[in-house]
Amino acid sequence: MSSNKAQKIILIMPGEIGLYLKDKLPPLIYKATRDIFSRLLQKKVTLPLSVLALAPYLQKAGFEPVIIDGRVEDSIKRLNEELDDKVVFVGISCLTGSSVFFGLQCAQHVRKVNPKIPIVFGGVHVTLTPEQSLRTSEFVDIVVRGEGEHTAAELAKCLTDGGDLSKVDGVSYKKDGEIIHNQDRPFFSFNDQLEFDYSLLNMDNYDLSRFLYQSERGCPHRCQFCDVLVVHRRTFRKKSAEMVLKDMKGIYDKYKPDKLILVDDCFFADFKRATAVIEGLIGMKLDMKWHASCRAQYFRRTTVDFWKRAKESGLVEVYVGVESGSQKILDYIKKDCTIGDIKSGVEQINEAGLTFMTNLMCGFPGEEKRDVELSMDIIDKLRNGYPETVQLGKIFLYAPCPGTPLHKKVVEAGFDPPKTLYDWGQFRIGHRSHTEWHPLVDYLWAVSVCSHRGVPFSWKTARQRLKRLNIPGVVRDMLGHIAWYRWKHRYFKYPLDVKIIDSIDRFFYLW
């Protein structure tokens, strides 16, 4: 494999407003302002775990991975620097929504510069929609379904050696006008995951105070709205407590993060392992906080003393997906927890002195106003009862994720899903556009916006903003007061102010 050492695999994490503006501005204006946009968009983001995970497997196979992160750099400029005859393929990782759009823009540029370079899409969205992604986009040659670590390395070898793509498990591809789906690749032991090579990134671009880390993959539960259910097929694969502690100490010694964010779907699913990690962290006495997720039903087997011990290890936040205040809805989406479980969790976390974090959703088939009101009630109880230890996000509008069990039911209820990969790139998660099928769409949309933006107006804050000439901030505060009034009085008719708030949010979403 010595001949492969100079051959490159370009891995792209899409996400750049400059690419969005390319389609929205006249060419001359776009080119003249490109550098300005790039400088404005330099911001600290979290680590791109999806592409970082692939790199060591490509390195082990003898290839040189090059990571381009469009969230912090000019993707097109980097592509122009890296695209040459040594590139085996360009891999693009994407989630449903704008990530798909930015990824397609990058793919289009690759095709323009060198039509012979294979373009490979991976990530959750194309895993759920491989047939549509390949059939509806000329810029997608191959799709890597599911976990890409071993598939990417094997695919690179196959393309380099002129091998037979049909022998590569876990890929879908085009051949002679047909779409071919190879058999799924078996899940690998996550405890054997290769160590990340952070030197592939300019770490100055990333928010290392909130360092992302993954200790397990998959989820044993059956929530009907969740893509994890489909992608990981209810498997739950984890690193051992010893491996987790080794990784945590390595990250702490090198980067000294303020907080380690475990991106696991359910860290506490293996209670014995979680306890071992907690005790190990206490023994190591690392001066590092950490954050993890917990399902509501797990509180049936925990106690306040357990969470106090977890706090001693550095745990500061526990995220729990409450989803709804209506037991009817929780049962419908197969959350397999009760309102009592949620209440117990809040009480345990509060008494232990930790922060309970959560979001909710609305807009499910069959959901009625009473169900939404129950979600609003539970938010009010959390805000008023635990103001110091509960951190609430918002009530999101349910976004029908393709390929999931609930997506099929939403289509039956009237949702018209995007027909092409490009259309999925225009899909705005959390916006009313994907909830038009619901008979309560106006009400749901107003509730969602007000749940997040409803804050009483403060003259002190307004004066501070005016001193800085932050007029848009004052306008948003005034609108926020109206949203707070709506929420308080449960009045969501004639939501002109909600439309204005949404327009402002849309503006900042693009910028």
Phi, psi and omega in degrees: 000010183298331180291342183276346189297332180269357183271139189251148169241116179271124180246123185247129168259104186289158174146084183207126183292330179304324179289325177296316182293338181302324179273350187254341184247152173302145186308316183294318179293319180300312182295322183291332185253003184304310182296324180296314179299319182298319180291320180296329187272358177295114182209160181280128178231173179279165185295143180276077187300326186297322179271329176300325183294331182282327191305311183296332179287324175291320178297317180297329179277357176100012181255163179253104178282138176237119182262127174243118182251101183294351178284340184230359181212168180280104185299316184294318178299315179295321178298318178299328180282328189260336184288114177208187185285000178268353183281122179280312173202162173252121180256136183234123180261131183212149171254167178298135178113215187299332177302321176296317180300309181297322179298319179294325177298317177296317180298318179300321180291319177300315181298323180291318182287315181211096183297345184276344182284122178296140178249120185246124176257139176222178181111177187298316187298309183287337173296323180279337185226052184295319182296309181296319182298316180286320186285330188256002179226126178286350183262007177244114180265321184220143175243129172264118183266137176072211181296133187255357187305298183285326181296316182299316180294317180292322178295319179299316179297317182298314181293324180292318185271359183069034184281189184264114181299334182294347180269356182265109180292145173087012179238154170236146185201168179263139176209117179054042177082359180252156175258123182245131179246110176288166180296154180297147173277134178299147176294143179260164179291116185292340178293341181263009181302135180288152182290139181291148175253091183289348179292348178286349181247154166274098189294345177294341181278353191243151179278089183281353174290337175239082190273120182280140179211143180240123181253351178206163176229146177089183183200133182279000187264182194228030180305125190286345182265353195265133178291335180300326179303320183276314185293318185254359172051044175063019172280155177222107184240132190224155169281150178294160178302321180297318180292319179299315180295322177297315180297315182299317181293321178298317178294317181297314183298325186269322190243346179047054180291149175292324183212133175263119182262109175280117183273011180301146177288324179206080182303325186271012179297320174263094186297323180295316179294316180301318179296320179295321178295315180300312181294324179294320179294322177298318180294325181281339178055048177283137178274066185217130175276158176213162187228139179212164180257151179216139176276150186300321183291344179291339181291350176292334183249006177251166179228170177299322180297322177299315183288329174295321177295320178297320177298321178299331180281350180117352178298131181237336185223141175233119179266130179232123178281092181291319176071309183204151174268002181256122179296328178300316181289319178301320178291321182297319182272006177058049178284339177058036173221171181238165175299327177297322177298317180297314179300317180298319180297315179299316182295316180297312183295320180296313182294331179280350179083022178260169177263128177263117182248142180199162167226164176232174178224157172214165179103026178276156175303135178080359179286132182249170181303322181299322178295318179293320179299325177294325176293319177296320180298318183292328176295315179298320180295320180291318181295317184278328184274332183224061186296335184267338189240002178244129178243111184259140174269265180201176169266106180281150168284128179301127179256117183296107181278125185299142176089348182273158180304319183290331178302319180297321180290325179291322176298317178298331181277353176126356179290130179257097186288156176306143185264347181226165177297320178299319180296324176295333176291339177270355183291120182256103182296131180092359181261156183295343184301330179264011179239011182300336181290339186278134181298341180255025190305315181297316179295313182299317181296316180296318178298316181300312181296315182292331180296335183258323187261355184283100179224131179303143182290138180238119178294326178298313178296319181299317179297321178296320179293319181295325177298329179266008182058033179271072182296315178303325179294321178294318179299317179295323178296320179295316177295325178297327178293321177296318178298321177297318179297317179300312182298314183299321184259006179053044182241113187233022177277159176048060189276058177298318179297325178295321178296321179293316177302316181297321179296319178295316178299320180298319180299313182286335175297320181284332184260000000 
